[in-house]
Amino acid sequence: MLLSLLNFASLRIFVTSGSRVSISYTLSSIYPNPFNPTAQFELVISRDQNVSVKVYDVLGRHISTLHDGPMVANVSQQFELDARAWASGLYLVQIVGEQFSALRKSLLVK
């Protein structure tokens, strides 16, 4: 279990409204990082909702859409960055749900 926790390096966010939890998600780090040519990460959300997962370069240009639509709660969603056609450099992965957003950086080294 400890080895799994070290490799996952997740972030769990809770936003409370009064005494109840209204939003929660777990997002792993992108691994490996730096990467060549592929990298992975995982996302788990606490309630069904629409989620967008997009990749941008450092100039803000849209590179790829990994997901854009409904996601099911409490199911680990696996995503892969396939950068075989991308130039070396820093890439930003933006994850946006109905009431949360997150950003991860990843470095492609060819």
Backbone bond lengths (Angstrom), bond angles and torsions (degrees), N, CA, C in turn:
res aa  C-N    CA-C-N  psi(-1)  N-CA   C-N-CA  omega(-1)  CA-C   N-CA-C  phi
1 M - - - 1.456 - - 1.521 110.64 -
2 L 1.325 117.78 -41.60 1.458 121.02 179.88 1.523 110.83 -62.12
3 L 1.336 117.20 -42.43 1.457 120.63 178.09 1.523 110.34 -60.87
4 S 1.313 117.15 -41.38 1.458 121.01 178.24 1.525 111.42 -62.27
5 L 1.308 117.65 -40.98 1.459 120.89 178.87 1.521 111.32 -64.91
6 L 1.321 117.71 -39.46 1.458 120.90 -179.58 1.531 110.73 -66.37
7 N 1.322 118.11 -39.54 1.451 121.11 -179.15 1.521 112.34 -74.95
8 F 1.322 117.40 -32.31 1.457 120.42 -175.62 1.522 111.57 -76.70
9 A 1.323 119.10 -40.24 1.475 123.14 178.36 1.521 111.05 44.61
10 S 1.309 116.31 55.44 1.463 120.15 -173.66 1.518 112.40 -87.87
11 L 1.300 113.33 165.14 1.453 122.29 175.90 1.514 106.56 -123.63
12 R 1.331 116.72 123.33 1.461 120.72 177.97 1.513 107.31 -112.93
13 I 1.315 115.75 125.34 1.452 122.53 -176.85 1.519 109.32 -115.03
14 F 1.330 116.50 133.27 1.458 122.22 173.32 1.515 108.47 -123.76
15 V 1.301 116.41 130.89 1.447 121.69 173.49 1.516 106.06 -117.59
16 T 1.328 117.08 123.99 1.452 119.14 -175.49 1.518 111.44 -104.03
17 S 1.300 114.65 148.15 1.451 122.62 175.19 1.520 105.98 -126.13
18 G 1.326 117.10 102.47 1.455 119.93 -172.46 1.509 108.72 71.12
19 S 1.321 116.94 -122.36 1.460 120.05 -178.39 1.521 112.79 -108.68
20 R 1.324 117.75 9.69 1.461 118.69 -178.91 1.528 111.08 -118.74
21 V 1.295 115.77 151.70 1.456 121.56 178.37 1.521 108.19 -83.98
22 S 1.319 116.46 127.24 1.458 119.06 -178.21 1.527 113.37 -107.11
23 I 1.332 118.32 -25.87 1.462 121.27 -177.78 1.523 108.75 -139.80
24 S 1.295 116.76 137.76 1.453 120.64 174.56 1.525 108.78 -154.55
25 Y 1.326 116.04 138.47 1.450 120.04 172.86 1.520 108.92 -150.11
26 T 1.305 114.95 156.52 1.461 121.80 175.86 1.519 106.88 -124.23
27 L 1.328 115.62 126.78 1.460 121.66 -178.26 1.519 108.58 -129.76
28 S 1.315 116.94 122.58 1.464 120.47 179.40 1.523 110.77 -77.45
29 S 1.307 115.23 167.42 1.461 120.85 169.31 1.524 108.11 -71.62
30 I 1.310 115.90 157.87 1.464 120.16 172.92 1.527 107.02 -79.11
31 Y 1.320 116.38 130.19 1.464 119.89 -177.81 1.521 109.78 -138.47
32 P 1.311 118.64 145.67 1.470 124.58 -12.21 1.525 110.61 -69.92
33 N 1.286 116.11 162.78 1.463 121.45 179.41 1.522 108.11 -149.03
34 P 1.318 118.82 112.68 1.461 131.70 4.41 1.533 111.36 -64.36
35 F 1.358 115.07 161.66 1.456 119.78 -176.63 1.521 111.34 -136.28
36 N 1.336 114.95 162.88 1.459 123.43 174.49 1.522 108.04 -169.76
37 P 1.279 123.16 120.25 1.454 128.81 -8.06 1.533 112.92 -96.72
38 T 1.367 118.37 -5.20 1.463 119.16 -178.05 1.518 111.65 -126.83
39 A 1.326 115.60 154.90 1.466 122.93 175.56 1.527 107.39 -145.45
40 Q 1.320 116.55 160.13 1.450 121.23 -176.77 1.530 110.75 -131.05
41 F 1.327 115.08 160.62 1.461 121.79 168.07 1.521 108.12 -157.41
42 E 1.336 115.61 164.87 1.456 121.78 -176.16 1.518 110.35 -127.22
43 L 1.320 115.76 148.19 1.454 122.62 178.25 1.518 108.82 -135.80
44 V 1.352 116.25 133.74 1.458 122.89 173.52 1.519 106.51 -128.13
45 I 1.320 117.25 128.97 1.458 121.30 178.23 1.533 108.83 -112.90
46 S 1.340 116.15 155.66 1.463 119.93 -174.10 1.524 113.73 -89.61
47 R 1.335 117.41 -14.71 1.469 119.52 176.91 1.517 109.19 -145.12
48 D 1.320 116.60 151.69 1.457 121.32 178.24 1.529 109.05 -58.85
49 Q 1.330 116.08 135.02 1.456 120.70 178.30 1.521 110.00 -168.16
50 N 1.316 115.77 167.21 1.461 121.46 173.85 1.519 108.78 -80.25
51 V 1.322 115.50 135.00 1.463 121.49 -178.37 1.526 108.45 -135.01
52 S 1.320 114.64 140.10 1.461 122.30 176.10 1.525 108.56 -116.42
53 V 1.331 116.94 131.46 1.464 122.51 177.04 1.527 106.51 -126.46
54 K 1.338 115.41 110.61 1.465 120.34 -175.68 1.522 110.50 -128.77
55 V 1.333 114.88 152.20 1.462 122.12 179.49 1.522 108.91 -113.64
56 Y 1.348 115.72 135.14 1.461 122.89 178.65 1.517 109.29 -128.71
57 D 1.331 116.75 152.18 1.463 119.65 171.31 1.527 108.50 -85.27
58 V 1.326 117.39 178.69 1.472 120.15 -175.95 1.515 113.04 -69.08
59 L 1.315 117.92 -14.84 1.464 120.86 176.29 1.527 111.90 -89.11
60 G 1.344 116.48 0.66 1.454 120.63 178.19 1.512 114.49 86.85
61 R 1.328 116.88 7.95 1.465 119.87 178.67 1.530 110.08 -78.57
62 H 1.323 116.08 134.68 1.459 121.15 178.09 1.526 109.29 -68.81
63 I 1.320 116.19 126.72 1.466 122.02 -178.59 1.524 111.66 -104.41
64 S 1.337 115.80 -44.22 1.461 119.12 -175.02 1.531 110.33 -158.50
65 T 1.322 116.10 149.81 1.459 122.03 170.91 1.521 107.15 -111.46
66 L 1.335 116.65 116.05 1.458 121.24 -179.14 1.522 112.26 -86.21
67 H 1.339 115.73 -29.12 1.466 120.44 178.54 1.520 108.19 -161.34
68 D 1.320 116.58 142.34 1.458 120.86 175.65 1.523 108.08 -155.54
69 G 1.332 115.21 91.79 1.457 119.43 -178.12 1.512 111.16 162.05
70 P 1.326 116.94 -162.57 1.466 120.72 -175.77 1.521 112.53 -69.34
71 M 1.338 115.04 145.66 1.462 122.58 172.91 1.522 107.80 -129.96
72 V 1.320 115.13 146.61 1.455 122.41 -178.49 1.527 109.26 -90.76
73 A 1.323 115.83 140.53 1.462 121.77 -179.50 1.527 112.10 -69.75
74 N 1.329 115.05 150.04 1.467 124.36 172.31 1.517 114.65 59.73
75 V 1.321 116.25 27.70 1.464 122.26 175.27 1.520 106.78 -124.24
76 S 1.326 116.52 127.94 1.462 120.20 179.18 1.523 109.86 -70.24
77 Q 1.322 115.84 118.40 1.462 121.90 178.07 1.528 108.17 -98.41
78 Q 1.315 116.92 122.78 1.460 122.80 -179.48 1.525 109.37 -96.01
79 F 1.322 116.04 133.10 1.464 120.82 177.75 1.518 108.99 -124.78
80 E 1.335 116.06 148.19 1.456 121.31 179.07 1.525 109.97 -129.14
81 L 1.311 115.09 132.39 1.464 121.29 170.83 1.524 106.15 -90.19
82 D 1.314 117.04 117.98 1.461 121.68 177.18 1.523 106.78 -109.15
83 A 1.320 116.30 100.24 1.463 121.82 -170.31 1.523 112.97 -105.36
84 R 1.300 117.89 24.00 1.470 119.45 -178.94 1.520 112.20 -58.44
85 A 1.339 117.94 -31.71 1.473 121.18 -178.04 1.528 112.74 -99.56
86 W 1.332 117.26 5.24 1.463 120.80 -177.55 1.525 110.48 -96.40
87 A 1.320 115.71 155.06 1.469 121.17 174.65 1.526 109.82 -79.62
88 S 1.317 116.44 156.12 1.465 120.57 174.29 1.522 109.52 -58.76
89 G 1.323 115.80 145.74 1.458 119.22 177.68 1.512 112.71 150.02
90 L 1.324 114.99 -174.62 1.455 123.00 -178.95 1.530 109.50 -90.23
91 Y 1.331 115.91 133.91 1.458 121.88 178.61 1.523 109.25 -124.83
92 L 1.327 115.59 146.14 1.455 122.33 -179.89 1.519 108.69 -113.74
93 V 1.322 115.71 129.46 1.456 121.33 176.81 1.525 106.88 -105.97
94 Q 1.331 116.36 118.65 1.456 121.89 -178.63 1.527 108.77 -106.77
95 I 1.344 115.59 124.87 1.458 122.25 178.43 1.523 106.78 -114.48
96 V 1.336 117.10 122.31 1.462 121.25 -177.89 1.523 109.02 -129.22
97 G 1.335 115.18 120.47 1.461 121.34 173.57 1.517 108.61 -103.26
98 E 1.315 115.38 -172.77 1.461 119.18 -179.26 1.523 112.26 -66.51
99 Q 1.343 117.30 -31.13 1.460 120.32 -179.29 1.518 112.97 -136.65
100 F 1.311 118.29 22.30 1.460 121.41 175.84 1.517 109.39 -149.92
101 S 1.316 115.51 159.99 1.460 120.98 171.70 1.516 108.54 -149.75
102 A 1.314 115.92 152.93 1.461 121.77 179.58 1.520 108.43 -148.40
103 L 1.316 115.12 158.73 1.457 121.74 -179.78 1.522 108.64 -136.69
104 R 1.321 116.56 134.50 1.464 122.80 176.03 1.518 107.51 -126.06
105 K 1.342 115.82 144.21 1.472 121.93 176.30 1.514 109.12 -107.72
106 S 1.331 115.00 145.52 1.446 120.09 176.49 1.526 109.72 -146.09
107 L 1.303 115.27 142.35 1.466 121.86 -176.75 1.508 110.49 -109.28
108 L 1.330 116.26 121.14 1.463 123.00 175.63 1.523 108.58 -94.52
109 V 1.327 115.90 122.43 1.463 121.75 179.41 1.520 107.66 -121.70
110 K 1.329 116.67 116.15 1.470 120.31 178.88 1.500 110.75 -103.88
